[in-house]
Amino acid sequence: MLLVIDVGNTNIVYGLFDGPRLVHQFRVESSRGRTADEYAVVVRQLLEMRDVAASDVTSAIIASVVPALTEPMVDLVRRAFGREALVVGPGIKTGMSILYDNPREVGADRIVNAVAAYERFRGGLIVVDFGTATTFDCVTPKGEYMGGVIAPGIQISADALFARAAKLPRVEIQRPPKVVGRNTQHSMQSGIVFGYVGLVDGLVDRLVEEMAFPSCAVVATGGLARLIAPLSRTIQDVDDDLTLTGLYILHERNA
């Protein structure tokens, strides 16, 4: 089995593939204070809950946007499974040309998402990833990574509002009954949710206009994609497992 590890600023997602099929996935908090041994214990316990033995894991691949956690993840794989993990970064075979001014600046998760999305759609596309930051990644019809947009994530924006406005309470990020809020909670939820929908649709419109592809698929992924996508007129599809699938594809290309 292949263990894939997606290290984000907020969460670490572990996926387990049996051939091309994603059979298990686990999500834990990204904690820079944990050691590789602690992470190894956590992962072994999570696998034991699903009756997966450590010996069943025969290979691993890691994509990390948190440099402080990259080496602990490599050590985790080494200590828990006795394997050397493949790390997404410079030198790895992606099958995708990177048109960024400095390709080393592109986050590993953005490349992984682009590879997975292009493998699925085989045309010009935009990936909208609702993570700690909300990223928009553009791929040409030829399968080249063009670049994109990085915006503050929904939770970051909401946290800033809660922290800087003394009289405003902390509210759950969810769709309010109407756009016009009749109380403080619904007014804030409207601004956060529908305001973000406007941000997404506005940026996608500008990207599509600038790229001028004959056709352009727009796929969303990430924690809050299921909240925003139904309210958006530009997002066409949601793929919750896009990053994990991309890691599987990259592992196969570098096996």
Backbone hydrogen bonds in HBPLUS format (Angstrom, degrees):
<---DONOR---> <-ACCEPTOR-->    atom                        ^
c    i                          cat <-CA-CA->   ^        H-A-AA   ^      H-
h    n   atom  resd res      DA  || num        DHA   H-A  angle D-A-AA Bond
n    s   type  num  typ     dist DA aas  dist angle  dist       angle   num
A0058-THR N   A0001-MET O   2.89 MM  57  5.50 152.1  1.97 142.5 151.3     1
A0002-LEU N   A0017-PHE O   2.97 MM  15  5.04 159.4  2.01 145.0 149.9     2
A0017-PHE N   A0002-LEU O   2.83 MM  15  5.04 166.5  1.84 151.1 154.9     3
A0003-LEU N   A0059-SER O   2.93 MM  56  6.28 168.6  1.94 147.4 149.1     4
A0061-ILE N   A0003-LEU O   3.00 MM  58  6.56 145.5  2.12 156.0 164.9     5
A0004-VAL N   A0015-GLY O   2.81 MM  11  5.05 168.8  1.82 148.6 152.6     6
A0015-GLY N   A0004-VAL O   2.84 MM  11  5.05 163.5  1.87 149.6 153.2     7
A0005-ILE N   A0061-ILE O   2.93 MM  56  6.29 150.2  2.02 157.2 165.7     8
A0063-ALA N   A0005-ILE O   2.90 MM  58  6.28 160.7  1.93 170.0 175.9     9
A0006-ASP N   A0013-VAL O   2.85 MM   7  5.10 171.9  1.86 156.4 159.2    10
A0013-VAL N   A0006-ASP O   2.91 MM   7  5.10 164.0  1.93 145.3 148.0    11
A0007-VAL N   A0063-ALA O   2.77 MM  56  6.07 170.5  1.78 166.0 168.0    12
A0065-VAL N   A0007-VAL O   3.08 MM  58  6.22 157.0  2.14 154.8 159.4    13
A0008-GLY N   A0011-ASN O   2.87 MM   3  5.26 149.7  1.96 149.8 157.9    14
A0030-SER N   A0010-THR O   2.99 MM  20  5.36 174.6  1.99 125.1 124.2    15
A0012-ILE N   A0028-VAL O   2.75 MM  16  5.34 163.7  1.78 158.2 163.0    16
A0028-VAL N   A0012-ILE O   2.93 MM  16  5.34 164.3  1.95 153.9 158.7    17
A0014-TYR N   A0026-PHE O   2.78 MM  12  5.08 160.9  1.81 151.1 157.5    18
A0026-PHE N   A0014-TYR O   2.76 MM  12  5.08 151.7  1.84 145.7 154.7    19
A0016-LEU N   A0024-HIS O   2.83 MM   8  5.14 156.0  1.89 151.9 149.8    20
A0023-VAL N   A0016-LEU O   2.88 MM   7  5.87 155.1  1.94 163.1 169.8    21
A0024-HIS N   A0016-LEU O   3.44 MM   8  5.14 157.2  2.50 136.0 138.8    22
A0018-ASP N   A0021-ARG O   2.86 MM   3  5.36 158.9  1.91 160.4 160.2    23
A0021-ARG N   A0018-ASP O   3.36 MM   3  5.36 157.9  2.41 117.3 116.6    24
A0034-ARG N   A0031-SER O   3.37 MM   3  5.84 163.8  2.40 111.6 115.5    25
A0039-TYR N   A0035-THR O   3.03 MM   4  6.39 163.1  2.06 154.2 158.5    26
A0040-ALA N   A0036-ALA O   2.86 MM   4  6.02 153.1  1.93 146.1 154.2    27
A0041-VAL N   A0037-ASP O   3.00 MM   4  6.27 155.5  2.06 148.3 153.7    28
A0042-VAL N   A0038-GLU O   3.06 MM   4  6.34 163.2  2.09 150.8 155.0    29
A0043-VAL N   A0039-TYR O   2.95 MM   4  6.18 168.6  1.96 156.6 158.8    30
A0044-ARG N   A0040-ALA O   2.96 MM   4  6.10 164.9  1.99 150.2 154.7    31
A0045-GLN N   A0041-VAL O   2.97 MM   4  6.14 158.0  2.02 149.2 155.3    32
A0046-LEU N   A0042-VAL O   2.92 MM   4  6.20 155.2  1.98 149.7 156.9    33
A0047-LEU N   A0043-VAL O   2.97 MM   4  6.21 157.6  2.02 152.2 157.6    34
A0048-GLU N   A0044-ARG O   2.93 MM   4  6.14 153.9  2.00 145.6 153.2    35
A0049-MET N   A0045-GLN O   3.04 MM   4  6.30 144.5  2.17 144.0 152.7    36
A0050-ARG N   A0047-LEU O   2.97 MM   3  5.26 139.3  2.13 103.6 115.2    37
A0052-VAL N   A0047-LEU O   2.91 MM   5  5.05 165.8  1.93 138.3 139.1    38
A0051-ASP N   A0048-GLU O   3.00 MM   3  4.76 162.9  2.03 105.9 107.7    39
A0056-ASP N   A0053-ALA O   2.94 MM   3  5.36 153.6  2.01 110.1 118.7    40
A0057-VAL N   A0054-ALA O   3.16 MM   3  5.71 154.9  2.23 112.8 119.2    41
A0086-LEU N   A0060-ALA O   3.00 MM  26  6.28 168.6  2.01 140.8 140.7    42
A0062-ILE N   A0086-LEU O   2.74 MM  24  6.19 152.0  1.82 160.8 170.1    43
A0088-VAL N   A0062-ILE O   2.82 MM  26  6.11 170.3  1.83 174.8 176.2    44
A0069-LEU N   A0066-VAL O   2.83 MM   3  5.52 156.9  1.88 125.4 132.8    45
A0070-THR N   A0067-PRO O   3.28 MM   3  5.26 151.8  2.36 100.4 108.4    46
A0073-MET N   A0069-LEU O   3.10 MM   4  6.22 149.2  2.20 143.5 151.0    47
A0074-VAL N   A0070-THR O   3.06 MM   4  6.44 152.8  2.14 148.9 156.9    48
A0075-ASP N   A0071-GLU O   2.86 MM   4  6.12 162.1  1.89 156.6 161.5    49
A0076-LEU N   A0072-PRO O   2.79 MM   4  5.93 146.3  1.90 139.0 149.1    50
A0077-VAL N   A0073-MET O   3.11 MM   4  6.39 162.5  2.14 150.1 151.7    51
A0078-ARG N   A0074-VAL O   3.11 MM   4  6.34 156.9  2.16 144.4 151.2    52
A0079-ARG N   A0075-ASP O   2.79 MM   4  5.96 163.1  1.82 157.8 161.3    53
A0080-ALA N   A0076-LEU O   2.81 MM   4  5.78 167.1  1.83 156.1 160.5    54
A0081-PHE N   A0077-VAL O   3.02 MM   4  5.45 151.2  2.11 131.4 139.4    55
A0082-GLY N   A0078-ARG O   2.98 MM   4  4.53 131.0  2.23 111.3 120.2    56
A0092-ILE N   A0089-GLY O   3.14 MM   3  5.90 166.0  2.16 144.5 146.6    57
A0145-TYR N   A0097-SER O   2.77 MM  48  6.05 161.0  1.80 175.7 176.9    58
A0099-LEU N   A0145-TYR O   2.81 MM  46  5.81 169.0  1.82 164.7 167.8    59
A0105-GLU N   A0102-ASN O   2.88 MM   3  5.71 166.1  1.90 130.4 135.0    60
A0106-VAL N   A0103-PRO O   3.24 MM   3  5.67 160.3  2.28 110.9 116.5    61
A0110-ARG N   A0107-GLY O   3.05 MM   3  5.36 127.1  2.34 103.9 117.2    62
A0111-ILE N   A0107-GLY O   3.33 MM   4  6.76 155.3  2.40 154.0 160.0    63
A0112-VAL N   A0108-ALA O   3.01 MM   4  6.22 165.2  2.03 153.3 157.8    64
A0113-ASN N   A0109-ASP O   2.93 MM   4  6.06 162.2  1.96 146.6 151.1    65
A0114-ALA N   A0110-ARG O   3.03 MM   4  6.17 158.9  2.07 141.8 147.8    66
A0115-VAL N   A0111-ILE O   2.92 MM   4  6.14 161.5  1.95 155.2 159.6    67
A0116-ALA N   A0112-VAL O   3.06 MM   4  6.28 165.9  2.08 151.4 155.0    68
A0117-ALA N   A0113-ASN O   2.90 MM   4  6.06 164.5  1.92 153.7 158.3    69
A0118-TYR N   A0114-ALA O   2.93 MM   4  6.02 162.6  1.96 148.9 153.8    70
A0119-GLU N   A0115-VAL O   3.01 MM   4  6.12 154.0  2.08 145.3 152.6    71
A0120-ARG N   A0116-ALA O   3.22 MM   4  6.44 139.1  2.40 137.9 147.9    72
A0120-ARG N   A0117-ALA O   3.12 MM   3  5.16 127.6  2.41  94.3 107.9    73
A0121-PHE N   A0117-ALA O   2.86 MM   4  6.11 168.0  1.88 159.9 162.4    74
A0122-ARG N   A0118-TYR O   2.82 MM   4  4.95 150.2  1.91 129.5 138.9    75
A0217-ALA N   A0124-GLY O   3.03 MM  93  6.48 156.6  2.09 147.8 142.8    76
A0125-LEU N   A0139-VAL O   3.03 MM  14  5.32 157.8  2.08 143.7 148.1    77
A0139-VAL N   A0125-LEU O   2.97 MM  14  5.32 164.2  1.99 153.2 154.6    78
A0126-ILE N   A0217-ALA O   2.78 MM  91  6.25 143.9  1.91 154.4 166.6    79
A0219-VAL N   A0126-ILE O   3.00 MM  93  6.43 157.2  2.05 165.3 171.7    80
A0127-VAL N   A0137-ASP O   2.83 MM  10  5.04 156.6  1.89 142.1 149.7    81
A0137-ASP N   A0127-VAL O   2.87 MM  10  5.04 159.9  1.91 142.3 148.7    82
A0128-VAL N   A0219-VAL O   2.87 MM  91  6.22 163.6  1.90 153.7 159.1    83
A0221-THR N   A0128-VAL O   2.91 MM  93  6.34 147.4  2.01 157.9 160.0    84
A0129-ASP N   A0135-THR O   2.89 MM   6  5.22 158.4  1.93 148.2 155.2    85
A0131-GLY N   A0129-ASP O   3.16 MM   2  5.84 125.0  2.47 105.1  90.1    86
A0135-THR N   A0129-ASP O   3.08 MM   6  5.22 151.4  2.16 139.3 143.4    87
A0130-PHE N   A0221-THR O   2.84 MM  91  6.20 168.1  1.85 150.9 148.2    88
A0131-GLY N   A0133-ALA O   3.08 MM   2  5.00 141.4  2.24 138.7 138.0    89
A0134-THR N   A0151-ALA O   2.85 MM  17  5.13 157.0  1.90 144.4 150.2    90
A0151-ALA N   A0134-THR O   2.85 MM  17  5.13 164.5  1.88 151.4 156.4    91
A0136-PHE N   A0149-VAL O   2.83 MM  13  4.91 157.2  1.88 146.3 149.1    92
A0149-VAL N   A0136-PHE O   2.85 MM  13  4.91 148.1  1.95 134.5 145.0    93
A0138-CYS N   A0147-GLY O   2.86 MM   9  5.65 170.1  1.87 175.4 173.9    94
A0146-MET N   A0138-CYS O   2.87 MM   8  5.47 157.8  1.92 149.4 155.3    95
A0140-THR N   A0144-GLU O   2.90 MM   4  5.17 158.8  1.94 145.2 150.4    96
A0143-GLY N   A0140-THR O   2.88 MM   3  5.23 163.7  1.90 115.8 120.8    97
A0157-SER N   A0153-GLY O   3.00 MM   4  6.22 164.6  2.02 153.7 157.7    98
A0158-ALA N   A0154-ILE O   2.92 MM   4  6.16 161.7  1.96 152.8 158.1    99
A0159-ASP N   A0155-GLN O   2.82 MM   4  5.96 161.6  1.86 150.2 155.5   100
A0160-ALA N   A0156-ILE O   3.01 MM   4  6.22 153.7  2.08 147.8 154.3   101
A0161-LEU N   A0157-SER O   3.15 MM   4  6.44 152.4  2.23 143.3 150.6   102
A0162-PHE N   A0158-ALA O   2.91 MM   4  6.23 162.8  1.94 156.7 161.0   103
A0163-ALA N   A0159-ASP O   2.92 MM   4  6.04 155.4  1.98 146.7 153.4   104
A0164-ARG N   A0160-ALA O   2.97 MM   4  5.98 153.4  2.05 147.0 152.9   105
A0165-ALA N   A0161-LEU O   3.11 MM   4  5.86 143.6  2.25 147.7 152.8   106
A0168-LEU N   A0165-ALA O   3.15 MM   3  5.58 158.4  2.20 114.5 121.1   107
A0187-SER N   A0183-ASN O   2.92 MM   4  6.03 154.4  1.98 153.3 161.7   108
A0188-MET N   A0184-THR O   2.96 MM   4  6.12 158.2  2.01 151.0 155.7   109
A0189-GLN N   A0185-GLN O   2.97 MM   4  6.22 163.3  2.00 151.1 156.2   110
A0190-SER N   A0186-HIS O   2.88 MM   4  5.96 151.5  1.96 142.9 150.4   111
A0191-GLY N   A0187-SER O   3.08 MM   4  6.30 160.2  2.13 143.2 148.1   112
A0192-ILE N   A0188-MET O   2.91 MM   4  6.13 161.1  1.95 154.1 159.2   113
A0193-VAL N   A0189-GLN O   2.87 MM   4  5.84 168.7  1.89 150.7 153.4   114
A0194-PHE N   A0190-SER O   2.91 MM   4  5.39 133.1  2.14 131.9 145.2   115
A0195-GLY N   A0191-GLY O   3.11 MM   4  4.97 126.5  2.41 106.3 120.6   116
A0196-TYR N   A0192-ILE O   3.16 MM   4  6.02 142.1  2.31 125.7 134.5   117
A0197-VAL N   A0193-VAL O   2.97 MM   4  6.32 149.3  2.06 145.8 155.0   118
A0198-GLY N   A0194-PHE O   3.00 MM   4  6.22 156.6  2.06 143.8 149.1   119
A0199-LEU N   A0195-GLY O   3.06 MM   4  6.36 147.5  2.17 136.9 145.8   120
A0200-VAL N   A0196-TYR O   2.89 MM   4  6.16 165.0  1.92 153.9 156.6   121
A0201-ASP N   A0197-VAL O   2.93 MM   4  6.15 178.6  1.93 158.5 158.9   122
A0202-GLY N   A0198-GLY O   2.89 MM   4  5.82 157.8  1.94 143.8 150.9   123
A0203-LEU N   A0199-LEU O   2.99 MM   4  6.12 162.5  2.02 150.0 154.2   124
A0204-VAL N   A0200-VAL O   2.91 MM   4  6.08 166.5  1.93 156.9 161.3   125
A0205-ASP N   A0201-ASP O   2.95 MM   4  6.03 160.8  1.99 145.5 151.0   126
A0206-ARG N   A0202-GLY O   3.17 MM   4  6.40 159.1  2.22 142.6 147.6   127
A0207-LEU N   A0203-LEU O   2.87 MM   4  6.11 158.9  1.91 153.7 159.8   128
A0208-VAL N   A0204-VAL O   2.86 MM   4  6.01 170.7  1.87 158.6 160.7   129
A0209-GLU N   A0205-ASP O   3.02 MM   4  6.15 160.7  2.06 147.0 152.6   130
A0210-GLU N   A0206-ARG O   2.96 MM   4  6.10 157.9  2.01 145.7 151.6   131
A0211-MET N   A0207-LEU O   2.88 MM   4  6.01 163.8  1.90 156.2 160.5   132
A0212-ALA N   A0208-VAL O   2.95 MM   4  5.86 155.4  2.01 144.1 151.1   133
A0236-GLN N   A0218-VAL O   2.92 MM  18  5.47 156.2  1.98 143.0 150.7   134
A0220-ALA N   A0237-ASP O   2.85 MM  17  6.24 161.1  1.89 149.1 154.3   135
A0239-ASP N   A0220-ALA O   2.87 MM  19  6.25 162.4  1.90 172.3 177.0   136
A0225-ALA N   A0222-GLY O   3.20 MM   3  5.49 167.2  2.22 116.0 119.2   137
A0227-LEU N   A0224-LEU O   3.09 MM   3  5.28 139.6  2.26 101.7 113.1   138
A0228-ILE N   A0224-LEU O   3.20 MM   4  6.51 162.4  2.23 157.8 161.0   139
A0229-ALA N   A0225-ALA O   2.88 MM   4  5.67 165.8  1.90 153.8 158.6   140
A0231-LEU N   A0228-ILE O   2.96 MM   3  5.49 142.4  2.11 117.7 128.8   141
A0232-SER N   A0229-ALA O   3.10 MM   3  5.11 152.3  2.18 105.0 113.5   142
A0242-LEU N   A0239-ASP O   3.40 MM   3  5.42 159.7  2.45 113.9 111.7   143
A0245-THR N   A0241-ASP O   2.90 MM   4  6.02 162.2  1.93 159.5 165.0   144
A0246-GLY N   A0242-LEU O   2.90 MM   4  6.11 152.9  1.97 146.2 154.1   145
A0247-LEU N   A0243-THR O   3.00 MM   4  6.30 149.2  2.10 146.2 154.0   146
A0248-TYR N   A0244-LEU O   3.09 MM   4  6.42 152.6  2.17 145.3 152.3   147
A0249-ILE N   A0245-THR O   2.98 MM   4  6.32 159.1  2.03 150.7 156.2   148
A0250-LEU N   A0246-GLY O   2.95 MM   4  6.21 163.2  1.98 151.1 155.2   149
A0251-HIS N   A0247-LEU O   2.94 MM   4  6.11 154.1  2.01 145.8 153.1   150
A0252-GLU N   A0248-TYR O   3.01 MM   4  6.31 158.6  2.06 150.9 156.2   151
A0253-ARG N   A0249-ILE O   3.03 MM   4  6.34 149.3  2.13 146.7 155.3   152
A0254-ASN N   A0250-LEU O   3.09 MM   4  6.25 127.4  2.38 139.0 151.8   153
A0254-ASN N   A0251-HIS O   3.12 MM   3  5.16 139.1  2.30  96.9 108.7   154
A0255-ALA N   A0251-HIS O   2.85 MM   4  5.73 104.4  2.44 143.4 160.9   155
